[in-house]
Amino acid sequence: MATRRHAFVALVPPINMAKLAKTKQKTKEMKKIQIVNGPNLNLLGKRETGIYGSSSFESCLPALRERYPDVQIDYYQSNIEGELINKMQEVGFCYDGIVLNAGAYTHTSIALLDCIRSLRCGVVEVHISNVHQREEYSLHSMISAVCKCVICGFGLDSYRLAIEGLLADMNQAKG
């Protein structure tokens, strides 16, 4: 009894090794930035629009990601101080930078100060409004001393400016 053998031919396009190497290199070089928003910032666009504007942060995020296609921009918001700390500790040793709008915790949280101090990556403190034109208590930040810089008063564009600053700092450290 004769055994039949079947031959199967699969048509697979050739692998473009140069393109594959370029993709791997691009993935390797992609910077990772975490945006962390604190209490009540989930209400942007609804709360005190005269101060914070009428846009939600979620409406701003796609424009940031489009503007920086070579940067992985992740977003997290919580009204709970400990959850903000947990997120920053989670990413602070493997991401390239954090953009932090700590909201009211800016003026009260020694725990955030201690957390930022312990991280490997740089943190930029961000505020949508100019906190120096606001209430007396908002004139002092508990976290500014351990952040790379503070950006305030440029509305949601403050987040773009913070990312620009982190990327410039990373490039300067490289070269």
Secondary structure by P-SEA (a helix, b strand, c coil): cbbbbbbbbbbccccaaaaaaaaaaaaaabbbbbbbbccccccccccccccccccccccaaaaaaaaccccbbbbbbbccaaaaaaaaaacccccccccccccccccccaaaaaaaaaccbbbbbbbcccccccccccccccccccccccccccccaaaaaaaaaaaaaaaaaac
